[in-house]
Amino acid sequence: METKELFVRDKYAIAITSMCRVRKKIYLGLTGGANILAVYDVESGEISLKQNIFPWIKERGYCSKIHNSMGILSDGSIVMGEGNHFTWDGIPVTVNYFNKELPESMLARKRRQGYPEVKYTDFCLQDLENWDRSKSDKGGRIIRYYPESGKTENVGFLPEYLYSQSMIVDRKRDIGFGHTIPDNNFFYVDFKAGKIKNFGHISDYAHHNMVITPEGICYGGWIDRADHSLKLLKFDPDKQRLEYLNKIILQDPGSKVAGNQGIDEWIVTRDGRIFMGTVANSLLFEFHWREEEFELVAQLAKGGRVTSMDEDETGTIWMGADYPHMRLVKYDPKRNSVKDFGRVNTSYPRCYFHASCIWDGKLYLGETDGFSPSLHIIDLKKIQGKSHV
């Protein structure tokens, strides 16, 4: 597949884990150090770093992240939830974790980018023997960034020891919803009032991201320990109540893939339809949100994960699916047809995408877990008709 690949050049940046667009600039939330925000200028074709967005990260000794936690408010400002480079157990990544999870070629790739002395301990702790959570990891912040002036302000702190694992924003109402790592708590943000409210633990990990309906209702997932089924979670901001619905999405949420389980990604189309992709088996569902019913549309790949979903100008949905070699899949809701365009990048031992957007006929995919985060740009007009199925 013909793609253009541009790298985020910063020693401590190792992944693109969030993305949003403001006019002709695409903002990239990173897993990295203090320079945790980058921007791709569509007109110049260049990526630049925004300096010291998270300045308190410098002395920590390992990465932070903006993980599924970026959104745009009604005034055009960008809000970012501070994540942390934790495992799913809620403790920092260590050298042993990297040695197990990532091939050595990933580190070699970082060295080829101009950092010959780079080592795992530039991004993580050697071990946890000297780690003190109460000193280094007291909890995350939600930051508001103004693109025109470059100024930032602190919206507020998440509860003690908790960080943002996802945060979605309702631009019309200037509110947000998220969940945390560790402990998978649900939180609500009123950006006008500058208030964050925590609603406590949801369940075992059940969603990688949540969704907001056109009417402003937030949905996610929860796992019922009684039968291990994946069920629908609901939050109505008017009621201020987290509701555990008995609506079964999957009788079995499936195995974990890259530490994730249950619901992977959602999209709300221009005409108000909602589609959802799952972690296991790369299943695509339509969520009929008025009836709170799910309809299986297709299986997109065999390896699991549906980590990006974007709608183009014609109403076609483009998705990244499969793990660890992500494929580009096209779904036409009008014809209910699926086309697979194959692997996006065949040169790496592992290449999958954690964030994306479409603008002016081009798809922008943010790579993760590569140690040299890159933006893959695909001209959708050029690849039309080159389907593999």
JOKA-V155916 format. One record per pair of residues at least 6 apart in sequence whose ideal C-beta (glycine too) atoms are under 7 Angstrom apart, sorted by the first residue. I is the first residue (numbers start at 0). GAP is how many residues later the second one is. D is the distance in Angstrom with one decimal. If there is no record, write none. Layout:
i=I gap=GAP d=D
i=I gap=GAP d=D
//
This chain:
i=0 gap=327 d=6.8
i=0 gap=340 d=6.3
i=0 gap=341 d=6.1
i=0 gap=343 d=5.7
i=0 gap=382 d=6.6
i=1 gap=380 d=6.3
i=1 gap=381 d=7.0
i=2 gap=341 d=6.3
i=2 gap=342 d=6.8
i=2 gap=373 d=4.9
i=2 gap=374 d=6.4
i=2 gap=375 d=5.3
i=3 gap=373 d=4.3
i=4 gap=369 d=5.0
i=4 gap=371 d=5.5
i=5 gap=41 d=5.5
i=5 gap=368 d=6.3
i=5 gap=369 d=4.8
i=6 gap=106 d=6.2
i=6 gap=365 d=5.7
i=6 gap=367 d=4.9
i=7 gap=8 d=6.9
i=7 gap=20 d=6.6
i=7 gap=22 d=6.5
i=7 gap=30 d=5.0
i=7 gap=39 d=5.7
i=7 gap=365 d=4.6
i=8 gap=104 d=6.8
i=9 gap=22 d=6.1
i=9 gap=25 d=5.4
i=9 gap=39 d=5.7
i=10 gap=104 d=5.2
i=10 gap=107 d=6.7
i=10 gap=111 d=6.8
i=11 gap=20 d=4.8
i=11 gap=21 d=3.4
i=11 gap=51 d=6.6
i=11 gap=110 d=6.7
i=11 gap=111 d=6.8
i=12 gap=17 d=4.8
i=12 gap=19 d=3.7
i=12 gap=360 d=5.4
i=13 gap=17 d=5.3
i=13 gap=18 d=6.3
i=13 gap=49 d=6.5
i=13 gap=109 d=5.8
i=13 gap=357 d=5.0
i=13 gap=359 d=6.3
i=14 gap=15 d=6.6
i=14 gap=16 d=4.0
i=14 gap=339 d=6.7
i=14 gap=353 d=4.0
i=14 gap=354 d=6.0
i=14 gap=355 d=6.9
i=14 gap=358 d=5.1
i=15 gap=12 d=5.1
i=15 gap=14 d=6.1
i=15 gap=338 d=6.4
i=15 gap=339 d=5.7
i=15 gap=350 d=3.1
i=15 gap=351 d=6.0
i=15 gap=352 d=6.2
i=15 gap=357 d=4.6
i=15 gap=359 d=6.8
i=16 gap=12 d=5.8
i=16 gap=13 d=6.7
i=16 gap=14 d=5.2
i=16 gap=48 d=5.4
i=16 gap=49 d=6.1
i=16 gap=50 d=4.7
i=16 gap=51 d=6.8
i=16 gap=337 d=4.9
i=16 gap=338 d=6.2
i=16 gap=351 d=5.8
i=17 gap=11 d=3.0
i=17 gap=48 d=4.6
i=17 gap=49 d=6.7
i=17 gap=50 d=6.0
i=17 gap=51 d=5.9
i=17 gap=52 d=4.0
i=17 gap=337 d=5.2
i=18 gap=7 d=6.4
i=18 gap=8 d=6.9
i=18 gap=9 d=5.8
i=18 gap=10 d=6.8
i=18 gap=51 d=6.9
i=18 gap=336 d=3.7
i=18 gap=337 d=6.2
i=18 gap=338 d=5.5
i=18 gap=347 d=5.2
i=19 gap=7 d=5.3
i=19 gap=50 d=4.8
i=19 gap=51 d=6.5
i=19 gap=52 d=5.6
i=19 gap=58 d=6.3
i=20 gap=336 d=5.1
i=20 gap=338 d=5.8
i=21 gap=50 d=6.4
i=21 gap=54 d=6.2
i=21 gap=56 d=6.9
i=21 gap=125 d=5.5
i=23 gap=18 d=4.3
i=23 gap=19 d=5.7
i=24 gap=14 d=5.2
i=24 gap=15 d=7.0
i=24 gap=16 d=5.7
i=24 gap=17 d=6.9
i=25 gap=13 d=6.9
i=25 gap=14 d=4.4
i=25 gap=16 d=6.8
i=25 gap=331 d=6.2
i=25 gap=338 d=5.8
i=26 gap=10 d=6.4
i=26 gap=12 d=5.3
i=26 gap=43 d=6.9
i=26 gap=51 d=6.0
i=27 gap=10 d=4.3
i=27 gap=11 d=6.8
i=27 gap=12 d=6.5
i=27 gap=338 d=6.0
i=27 gap=347 d=6.9
i=28 gap=7 d=6.9
i=28 gap=8 d=6.3
i=28 gap=37 d=3.0
i=28 gap=40 d=6.9
i=28 gap=41 d=4.9
i=28 gap=51 d=6.1
i=29 gap=6 d=5.0
i=29 gap=7 d=6.8
i=29 gap=8 d=6.2
i=29 gap=36 d=6.5
i=29 gap=343 d=6.3
i=30 gap=32 d=5.4
i=30 gap=34 d=3.9
i=30 gap=54 d=6.4
i=31 gap=31 d=5.8
i=32 gap=24 d=5.3
i=32 gap=25 d=6.8
i=32 gap=30 d=6.5
i=33 gap=18 d=5.0
i=33 gap=20 d=5.4
i=33 gap=21 d=5.2
i=33 gap=23 d=4.8
i=33 gap=24 d=5.0
i=34 gap=14 d=4.6
i=34 gap=15 d=6.8
i=34 gap=16 d=5.8
i=34 gap=17 d=6.8
i=34 gap=18 d=6.9
i=35 gap=17 d=5.2
i=35 gap=18 d=4.8
i=35 gap=28 d=6.1
i=35 gap=30 d=5.9
i=36 gap=13 d=4.3
i=36 gap=16 d=4.5
i=37 gap=9 d=5.5
i=37 gap=10 d=6.7
i=37 gap=11 d=5.2
i=37 gap=12 d=6.8
i=38 gap=9 d=5.8
i=38 gap=11 d=6.5
i=39 gap=7 d=5.0
i=39 gap=335 d=5.9
i=41 gap=317 d=6.7
i=46 gap=328 d=6.6
i=52 gap=90 d=6.9
i=52 gap=92 d=6.9
i=52 gap=99 d=6.4
i=53 gap=10 d=5.6
i=53 gap=28 d=6.6
i=56 gap=7 d=4.8
i=59 gap=76 d=5.5
i=60 gap=64 d=6.3
i=61 gap=23 d=5.6
i=61 gap=30 d=5.8
i=61 gap=31 d=6.9
i=61 gap=61 d=6.1
i=61 gap=62 d=4.7
i=61 gap=63 d=5.6
i=62 gap=22 d=4.1
i=62 gap=60 d=5.1
i=63 gap=18 d=6.3
i=63 gap=19 d=6.5
i=63 gap=20 d=5.9
i=63 gap=21 d=6.4
i=64 gap=18 d=4.1
i=64 gap=19 d=6.7
i=64 gap=20 d=5.9
i=65 gap=14 d=5.0
i=65 gap=15 d=6.9
i=65 gap=17 d=6.2
i=66 gap=16 d=3.9
i=66 gap=98 d=5.8
i=66 gap=99 d=7.0
i=67 gap=97 d=6.9
i=67 gap=98 d=3.9
i=67 gap=140 d=6.9
i=67 gap=141 d=5.2
i=68 gap=11 d=6.0
i=68 gap=12 d=3.2
i=68 gap=14 d=6.2
i=68 gap=95 d=4.4
i=68 gap=97 d=6.0
i=68 gap=98 d=4.0
i=68 gap=109 d=6.6
i=69 gap=8 d=6.3
i=69 gap=10 d=5.4
i=70 gap=8 d=5.4
i=70 gap=96 d=6.7
i=70 gap=97 d=6.3
i=70 gap=98 d=2.6
i=70 gap=105 d=6.3
i=71 gap=6 d=5.8
i=71 gap=97 d=6.7
i=71 gap=99 d=5.7
i=72 gap=6 d=6.2
i=72 gap=96 d=6.7
i=72 gap=98 d=6.1
i=72 gap=101 d=5.3
i=72 gap=118 d=5.8
i=73 gap=97 d=5.6
i=73 gap=100 d=5.5
i=75 gap=71 d=6.8
i=76 gap=67 d=5.4
i=76 gap=68 d=6.4
i=76 gap=69 d=5.1
i=77 gap=67 d=4.6
i=77 gap=69 d=6.5
i=78 gap=63 d=6.2
i=78 gap=65 d=5.2
i=78 gap=76 d=6.7
i=78 gap=90 d=6.1
i=78 gap=97 d=6.7
i=78 gap=112 d=6.6
i=79 gap=63 d=4.9
i=79 gap=65 d=6.5
i=80 gap=59 d=6.7
i=80 gap=61 d=5.3
i=80 gap=83 d=2.8
i=80 gap=86 d=3.9
i=80 gap=97 d=5.8
i=81 gap=58 d=3.6
i=81 gap=59 d=4.9
i=81 gap=61 d=6.8
i=81 gap=81 d=6.0
i=81 gap=82 d=5.9
i=82 gap=57 d=6.7
i=82 gap=80 d=5.0
i=82 gap=81 d=5.3
i=82 gap=82 d=6.2
i=82 gap=98 d=6.9
i=83 gap=53 d=6.5
i=83 gap=56 d=6.7
i=83 gap=79 d=4.2
i=83 gap=97 d=6.8
i=84 gap=7 d=6.3
i=84 gap=8 d=5.1
i=84 gap=39 d=6.7
i=85 gap=6 d=6.0
i=85 gap=7 d=6.9
i=85 gap=95 d=5.4
i=85 gap=96 d=6.5
i=86 gap=6 d=5.9
i=86 gap=10 d=6.2
i=87 gap=117 d=6.5
i=87 gap=171 d=4.7
i=89 gap=91 d=6.1
i=89 gap=92 d=2.3
i=89 gap=93 d=6.6
i=90 gap=37 d=6.5
i=91 gap=32 d=6.7
i=91 gap=33 d=5.4
i=91 gap=36 d=6.9
i=91 gap=39 d=6.3
i=92 gap=31 d=4.6
i=93 gap=30 d=5.7
i=93 gap=31 d=5.2
i=93 gap=32 d=6.7
i=93 gap=33 d=5.5
i=93 gap=34 d=6.3
i=94 gap=25 d=4.9
i=94 gap=26 d=6.5
i=94 gap=29 d=6.3
i=94 gap=31 d=5.4
i=97 gap=22 d=4.8
i=97 gap=26 d=6.3
i=101 gap=267 d=6.9
i=102 gap=246 d=5.4
i=104 gap=244 d=5.7
i=105 gap=264 d=6.1
i=105 gap=265 d=4.4
i=106 gap=11 d=6.8
i=106 gap=13 d=6.9
i=106 gap=264 d=6.0
i=108 gap=261 d=6.7
i=108 gap=262 d=5.8
i=108 gap=263 d=5.1
i=109 gap=8 d=5.0
i=109 gap=261 d=4.4
i=109 gap=262 d=5.2
i=110 gap=7 d=5.6
i=112 gap=259 d=4.8
i=124 gap=6 d=6.0
i=132 gap=28 d=6.4
i=136 gap=24 d=6.5
i=137 gap=22 d=6.3
i=137 gap=23 d=6.7
i=138 gap=18 d=5.6
i=138 gap=19 d=5.2
i=138 gap=20 d=6.3
i=138 gap=21 d=5.0
i=138 gap=22 d=5.5
i=138 gap=23 d=5.6
i=138 gap=24 d=6.9
i=139 gap=18 d=4.7
i=139 gap=22 d=6.6
i=139 gap=23 d=3.7
i=139 gap=24 d=5.4
i=140 gap=13 d=5.5
i=140 gap=16 d=5.5
i=141 gap=13 d=4.2
i=141 gap=14 d=5.8
i=141 gap=22 d=7.0
i=141 gap=47 d=6.3
i=141 gap=54 d=6.7
i=142 gap=9 d=5.5
i=142 gap=11 d=6.2
i=142 gap=12 d=6.8
i=143 gap=8 d=6.7
i=143 gap=9 d=5.0
i=143 gap=11 d=5.3
i=144 gap=7 d=5.1
i=154 gap=34 d=6.9
i=154 gap=36 d=6.4
i=154 gap=39 d=5.7
i=155 gap=38 d=6.0
i=155 gap=39 d=6.8
i=155 gap=40 d=4.6
i=157 gap=6 d=6.5
i=157 gap=22 d=6.4
i=157 gap=29 d=6.5
i=157 gap=38 d=6.4
i=158 gap=26 d=7.0
i=158 gap=39 d=4.9
i=161 gap=18 d=4.2
i=161 gap=20 d=7.0
i=161 gap=21 d=6.5
i=161 gap=23 d=5.9
i=162 gap=17 d=6.1
i=162 gap=18 d=5.5
i=163 gap=14 d=5.3
i=163 gap=16 d=6.4
i=164 gap=14 d=5.4
i=164 gap=15 d=5.7
i=164 gap=16 d=4.1
i=165 gap=12 d=5.5
i=165 gap=13 d=5.5
i=165 gap=42 d=6.9
i=165 gap=43 d=5.0
i=165 gap=44 d=6.4
i=166 gap=9 d=5.4
i=166 gap=11 d=3.6
i=167 gap=8 d=6.5
i=167 gap=9 d=5.6
i=167 gap=41 d=7.0
i=167 gap=42 d=5.5
i=167 gap=44 d=5.9
i=168 gap=7 d=4.6
i=169 gap=6 d=6.8
i=169 gap=42 d=5.2
i=169 gap=46 d=5.9
i=172 gap=43 d=5.9
i=173 gap=17 d=4.6
i=173 gap=18 d=5.2
i=174 gap=14 d=6.3
i=174 gap=15 d=5.7
i=174 gap=16 d=6.5
i=174 gap=62 d=5.9
i=175 gap=13 d=3.9
i=175 gap=15 d=6.6
i=176 gap=11 d=5.9
i=176 gap=33 d=5.9
i=176 gap=41 d=4.3
i=176 gap=58 d=6.2
i=177 gap=9 d=5.1
i=178 gap=6 d=6.5
i=178 gap=7 d=5.6
i=178 gap=23 d=6.4
i=179 gap=7 d=6.6
i=182 gap=18 d=5.6
i=183 gap=17 d=6.1
i=183 gap=18 d=4.9
i=183 gap=19 d=6.9
i=183 gap=21 d=5.8
i=184 gap=13 d=5.6
i=184 gap=15 d=5.7
i=184 gap=16 d=5.7
i=184 gap=17 d=6.9
i=185 gap=13 d=4.4
i=185 gap=16 d=5.3
i=185 gap=49 d=6.8
i=185 gap=56 d=5.5
i=186 gap=9 d=5.9
i=186 gap=10 d=6.6
i=186 gap=11 d=5.0
i=186 gap=12 d=6.7
i=187 gap=9 d=4.8
i=187 gap=11 d=6.8
i=187 gap=49 d=6.8
i=188 gap=7 d=5.2
i=198 gap=43 d=4.6
i=201 gap=20 d=5.4
i=201 gap=31 d=6.5
i=202 gap=19 d=4.0
i=202 gap=20 d=4.9
i=203 gap=19 d=4.5
i=204 gap=56 d=5.5
i=204 gap=57 d=6.9
i=205 gap=15 d=3.9
i=205 gap=16 d=5.1
i=205 gap=17 d=4.5
i=205 gap=24 d=6.0
i=205 gap=47 d=6.8
i=205 gap=55 d=6.8
i=205 gap=56 d=4.1
i=205 gap=57 d=6.7
i=206 gap=13 d=4.5
i=206 gap=14 d=4.2
i=206 gap=55 d=5.3
i=206 gap=56 d=4.0
i=207 gap=52 d=5.1
i=207 gap=55 d=6.4
i=207 gap=56 d=4.9
i=207 gap=57 d=6.6
i=207 gap=71 d=6.7
i=208 gap=56 d=5.6
i=208 gap=57 d=6.2
i=209 gap=8 d=5.7
i=209 gap=9 d=6.4
i=209 gap=10 d=4.0
i=210 gap=8 d=5.3
i=210 gap=55 d=3.7
i=210 gap=57 d=6.6
i=210 gap=63 d=6.2
i=211 gap=6 d=5.4
i=212 gap=61 d=6.8
i=212 gap=76 d=4.7
i=213 gap=54 d=6.9
i=213 gap=58 d=4.8
i=215 gap=21 d=6.3
i=216 gap=17 d=6.6
i=216 gap=19 d=5.5
i=217 gap=17 d=4.4
i=218 gap=13 d=6.3
i=218 gap=14 d=6.5
i=218 gap=15 d=5.7
i=219 gap=13 d=4.3
i=219 gap=43 d=6.8
i=220 gap=9 d=5.4
i=220 gap=10 d=6.8
i=220 gap=11 d=6.7
i=220 gap=12 d=5.6
i=220 gap=28 d=6.3
i=220 gap=41 d=4.9
i=220 gap=42 d=4.5
i=221 gap=9 d=5.5
i=221 gap=11 d=4.6
i=221 gap=22 d=5.8
i=222 gap=7 d=5.9
i=222 gap=30 d=6.1
i=222 gap=39 d=6.6
i=223 gap=7 d=5.5
i=227 gap=24 d=6.7
i=228 gap=19 d=5.0
i=228 gap=21 d=6.7
i=228 gap=22 d=5.2
i=229 gap=19 d=4.7
i=229 gap=20 d=4.3
i=229 gap=23 d=4.0
i=229 gap=32 d=5.1
i=230 gap=14 d=6.2
i=230 gap=15 d=6.5
i=230 gap=16 d=6.0
i=230 gap=17 d=5.7
i=230 gap=18 d=6.3
i=231 gap=13 d=4.3
i=231 gap=15 d=4.2
i=231 gap=17 d=6.0
i=231 gap=60 d=6.4
i=232 gap=11 d=6.5
i=233 gap=9 d=4.2
i=233 gap=11 d=5.6
i=234 gap=7 d=5.3
i=234 gap=8 d=7.0
i=244 gap=47 d=6.9
i=246 gap=45 d=5.6
i=248 gap=45 d=5.5
i=252 gap=8 d=5.5
i=252 gap=9 d=4.6
i=252 gap=27 d=6.8
i=253 gap=24 d=6.9
i=253 gap=25 d=6.6
i=253 gap=26 d=2.4
i=253 gap=27 d=6.0
i=254 gap=25 d=5.5
i=256 gap=22 d=5.1
i=256 gap=23 d=6.3
i=256 gap=47 d=3.8
i=256 gap=48 d=5.5
i=256 gap=66 d=5.4
i=257 gap=47 d=6.9
i=257 gap=65 d=6.2
i=259 gap=19 d=4.7
i=260 gap=18 d=5.5
i=261 gap=17 d=6.0
i=262 gap=13 d=6.1
i=262 gap=15 d=6.3
i=263 gap=13 d=4.8
i=263 gap=14 d=5.7
i=263 gap=15 d=4.7
i=263 gap=41 d=6.0
i=263 gap=42 d=4.8
i=263 gap=43 d=6.0
i=264 gap=12 d=4.9
i=264 gap=41 d=5.3
i=264 gap=42 d=5.8
i=264 gap=43 d=6.6
i=264 gap=44 d=5.1
i=265 gap=8 d=6.4
i=265 gap=10 d=5.0
i=266 gap=8 d=5.2
i=266 gap=42 d=3.9
i=266 gap=44 d=6.4
i=266 gap=50 d=6.3
i=267 gap=6 d=5.3
i=268 gap=42 d=5.3
i=268 gap=46 d=6.8
i=269 gap=41 d=6.6
i=269 gap=45 d=6.9
i=272 gap=13 d=6.6
i=272 gap=60 d=6.5
i=273 gap=13 d=4.3
i=273 gap=15 d=5.4
i=274 gap=9 d=6.4
i=274 gap=10 d=6.8
i=274 gap=11 d=5.5
i=274 gap=12 d=6.9
i=274 gap=34 d=6.6
i=274 gap=42 d=6.5
i=275 gap=9 d=4.8
i=275 gap=11 d=5.3
i=276 gap=6 d=6.9
i=276 gap=7 d=5.5
i=276 gap=29 d=2.5
i=276 gap=32 d=6.3
i=276 gap=42 d=6.6
i=276 gap=44 d=6.9
i=277 gap=28 d=6.6
i=278 gap=25 d=5.8
i=278 gap=26 d=6.0
i=279 gap=24 d=5.3
i=280 gap=18 d=6.0
i=280 gap=23 d=6.1
i=281 gap=17 d=6.1
i=281 gap=18 d=4.2
i=281 gap=19 d=4.0
i=281 gap=21 d=7.0
i=281 gap=22 d=5.7
i=281 gap=23 d=6.3
i=281 gap=24 d=5.3
i=281 gap=39 d=4.5
i=281 gap=40 d=6.2
i=282 gap=13 d=6.5
i=282 gap=16 d=5.6
i=283 gap=13 d=4.4
i=283 gap=14 d=5.0
i=283 gap=16 d=5.5
i=283 gap=22 d=6.8
i=283 gap=47 d=6.7
i=284 gap=9 d=4.7
i=284 gap=10 d=6.3
i=284 gap=11 d=5.7
i=284 gap=12 d=6.1
i=285 gap=9 d=4.7
i=285 gap=11 d=5.6
i=286 gap=7 d=5.7
i=287 gap=7 d=6.5
i=297 gap=40 d=4.8
i=299 gap=6 d=6.1
i=299 gap=19 d=6.4
i=299 gap=21 d=4.0
i=299 gap=29 d=4.9
i=299 gap=38 d=6.9
i=300 gap=20 d=4.3
i=300 gap=21 d=3.6
i=300 gap=26 d=5.8
i=302 gap=19 d=4.4
i=302 gap=20 d=4.5
i=303 gap=19 d=5.0
i=304 gap=16 d=6.5
i=304 gap=17 d=6.7
i=304 gap=18 d=4.2
i=304 gap=47 d=6.5
i=305 gap=13 d=5.8
i=305 gap=15 d=4.8
i=306 gap=13 d=5.5
i=306 gap=45 d=6.4
i=306 gap=46 d=5.8
i=306 gap=47 d=5.6
i=307 gap=11 d=6.2
i=307 gap=12 d=4.0
i=307 gap=45 d=5.2
i=307 gap=47 d=6.8
i=307 gap=48 d=3.8
i=307 gap=57 d=6.4
i=308 gap=8 d=6.0
i=308 gap=10 d=5.0
i=309 gap=7 d=7.0
i=309 gap=8 d=5.2
i=309 gap=46 d=5.4
i=309 gap=47 d=6.0
i=309 gap=48 d=4.3
i=309 gap=53 d=6.5
i=310 gap=6 d=5.4
i=310 gap=47 d=6.9
i=311 gap=6 d=6.4
i=311 gap=46 d=5.2
i=311 gap=68 d=6.3
i=314 gap=18 d=6.5
i=314 gap=19 d=6.6
i=315 gap=14 d=6.0
i=315 gap=16 d=5.3
i=316 gap=14 d=4.6
i=316 gap=16 d=6.7
i=317 gap=10 d=6.7
i=317 gap=12 d=5.7
i=317 gap=40 d=6.6
i=317 gap=45 d=5.6
i=317 gap=62 d=7.0
i=318 gap=10 d=4.7
i=318 gap=12 d=6.6
i=319 gap=6 d=4.7
i=319 gap=8 d=6.6
i=319 gap=32 d=6.8
i=319 gap=33 d=4.4
i=319 gap=36 d=6.7
i=319 gap=45 d=6.3
i=320 gap=6 d=5.7
i=320 gap=8 d=5.1
i=322 gap=29 d=5.7
i=323 gap=26 d=4.1
i=323 gap=28 d=5.9
i=324 gap=18 d=5.1
i=324 gap=26 d=6.2
i=325 gap=18 d=5.7
i=325 gap=25 d=6.2
i=325 gap=26 d=4.0
i=325 gap=27 d=5.5
i=326 gap=13 d=5.9
i=326 gap=14 d=7.0
i=326 gap=15 d=5.8
i=326 gap=16 d=5.5
i=326 gap=17 d=6.9
i=327 gap=13 d=4.3
i=327 gap=16 d=5.4
i=327 gap=50 d=7.0
i=328 gap=9 d=6.4
i=328 gap=11 d=5.3
i=329 gap=9 d=4.5
i=329 gap=11 d=6.7
i=330 gap=7 d=5.3
i=338 gap=48 d=4.0
i=338 gap=50 d=6.2
i=339 gap=47 d=6.5
i=339 gap=48 d=4.9
i=339 gap=49 d=4.9
i=340 gap=42 d=5.9
i=340 gap=45 d=6.3
i=340 gap=46 d=6.1
i=340 gap=47 d=6.5
i=341 gap=46 d=5.1
i=343 gap=7 d=6.7
i=343 gap=21 d=6.7
i=343 gap=32 d=6.0
i=344 gap=6 d=4.3
i=344 gap=31 d=6.6
i=347 gap=22 d=6.6
i=349 gap=19 d=6.3
i=350 gap=16 d=6.3
i=350 gap=19 d=6.7
i=351 gap=16 d=6.6
i=351 gap=17 d=7.0
i=352 gap=12 d=4.2
i=352 gap=13 d=6.0
i=352 gap=14 d=5.9
i=352 gap=15 d=6.8
i=353 gap=12 d=5.8
i=353 gap=14 d=3.8
i=354 gap=11 d=4.0
i=355 gap=7 d=6.6
i=355 gap=8 d=6.0
i=355 gap=9 d=4.9
i=355 gap=10 d=6.4
i=356 gap=7 d=5.3
i=360 gap=18 d=6.8
i=360 gap=19 d=5.6
i=360 gap=20 d=5.4
i=361 gap=15 d=5.8
i=361 gap=16 d=6.6
i=361 gap=17 d=5.6
i=361 gap=18 d=6.5
i=362 gap=15 d=4.5
i=362 gap=17 d=5.7
i=363 gap=11 d=5.9
i=363 gap=13 d=5.8
i=364 gap=11 d=4.3
i=365 gap=9 d=6.1
i=366 gap=6 d=5.8
i=366 gap=7 d=4.8
i=366 gap=9 d=6.4
//
